[in-house]
């Protein structure tokens, strides 16, 4: 296995996850519509009906929705991966990461 940059590896992992989620959705639809066989050599797929309660926020009065005391702000740090080729085509000549300017050479 070749040595790859961690950013490239994360991009590859996310691409694999997208592909796997698409495949999962296809198989799930096949089992739900009974178009796929459910018995395999190592596993059996079955469809079960589950019930769960859901909070109906849309039924709350507007004065409750507008009251800031019921809300809090959550800060989440998310790692984004962008294609370098696309960034270069859009004219990005450098990237800023934690205040450092990194120029391509």
C-alpha positions as CSV (number, residue, x, y, z in Angstrom):
1,X,0.0,0.0,0.0
2,X,1.4,3.4,-0.9
3,X,1.9,6.1,1.6
4,X,-0.9,8.7,1.1
5,X,-1.5,12.0,2.7
6,X,-4.1,12.0,5.6
7,X,-6.3,14.5,3.7
8,X,-6.3,12.3,0.7
9,X,-7.1,9.2,2.8
10,X,-10.0,11.0,4.5
11,X,-11.4,12.0,1.1
12,X,-11.1,8.3,-0.1
13,X,-12.8,7.1,3.0
14,X,-15.7,9.5,2.6
15,X,-16.1,8.5,-1.1
16,X,-16.2,4.9,0.0
17,X,-18.8,5.7,2.6
18,X,-21.0,7.5,0.0
19,X,-20.7,4.5,-2.3
20,X,-21.6,2.1,0.5
21,X,-24.6,4.2,1.6
22,X,-25.9,4.2,-1.9
23,X,-25.5,0.5,-2.1
24,X,-27.2,0.1,1.3
25,X,-30.1,2.2,0.1
26,X,-30.5,0.1,-3.0
27,X,-30.5,-3.2,-1.0
28,X,-32.8,-1.7,1.7
29,X,-35.3,-0.7,-1.0
30,X,-35.1,-4.2,-2.5
31,X,-35.9,-5.9,0.8
32,X,-38.7,-3.5,1.6
33,X,-40.3,-4.0,-1.8
34,X,-39.7,-7.8,-1.7
35,X,-37.7,-7.7,-4.9
36,X,-34.6,-9.2,-3.5
37,X,-34.2,-12.6,-1.8
38,X,-33.7,-12.3,1.9
39,X,-31.8,-15.5,2.7
40,X,-28.0,-15.5,2.1
41,X,-25.3,-17.9,2.9
42,X,-24.3,-16.1,6.1
43,X,-27.2,-13.7,6.8
44,X,-31.0,-13.3,6.6
45,X,-32.6,-9.9,6.0
46,X,-35.9,-9.2,7.6
47,X,-38.2,-6.2,7.7
48,X,-39.5,-5.3,11.1
49,X,-42.0,-2.5,12.0
50,X,-40.9,-0.2,14.8
51,X,-42.9,2.6,16.4
52,X,-41.3,5.6,18.0
53,X,-42.6,8.8,19.4
54,X,-41.6,12.1,17.7
55,X,-41.8,15.5,19.2
56,X,-44.1,17.8,17.1
57,X,-42.3,21.1,17.3
58,X,-44.6,22.7,14.7
59,X,-47.5,22.5,17.2
60,X,-45.7,24.7,19.8
61,X,-47.1,28.3,20.1
62,X,-45.0,30.9,18.3
63,X,-44.2,32.8,21.6
64,X,-42.4,29.6,22.8
65,X,-40.5,29.2,19.6
66,X,-39.4,32.8,19.7
67,X,-38.2,32.7,23.3
68,X,-34.4,32.6,23.4
69,X,-34.5,30.9,26.9
70,X,-35.5,27.6,25.2
71,X,-32.6,27.7,22.7
72,X,-28.9,27.2,22.9
73,X,-26.1,27.5,20.4
74,X,-23.9,24.5,19.8
75,X,-20.5,25.0,18.2
76,X,-19.4,22.0,16.2
77,X,-16.0,21.6,14.5
78,X,-16.3,19.7,11.2
79,X,-13.5,18.6,8.9
80,X,-14.2,19.5,5.3
81,X,-12.4,17.9,2.3
82,X,-12.2,19.8,-1.0
83,X,-10.8,18.6,-4.3
84,X,-7.6,20.5,-4.9
85,X,-8.1,20.4,-8.7
86,X,-11.5,22.1,-8.3
87,X,-10.1,24.7,-5.9
88,X,-7.3,25.5,-8.3
89,X,-9.8,25.8,-11.2
90,X,-11.8,28.3,-9.1
91,X,-8.7,30.5,-8.7
92,X,-7.6,29.6,-5.2
93,X,-3.9,30.2,-5.1
94,X,-3.4,29.6,-1.4
95,X,-5.2,28.3,1.6
96,X,-5.4,29.7,5.1
97,X,-5.2,27.1,7.9
98,X,-5.2,28.4,11.5
99,X,-3.8,31.7,10.4
100,X,-0.9,30.4,8.3
101,X,-0.7,31.1,4.6
102,X,0.3,28.0,2.7
103,X,1.2,28.6,-1.0
104,X,1.6,25.9,-3.6
105,X,5.1,25.5,-5.0
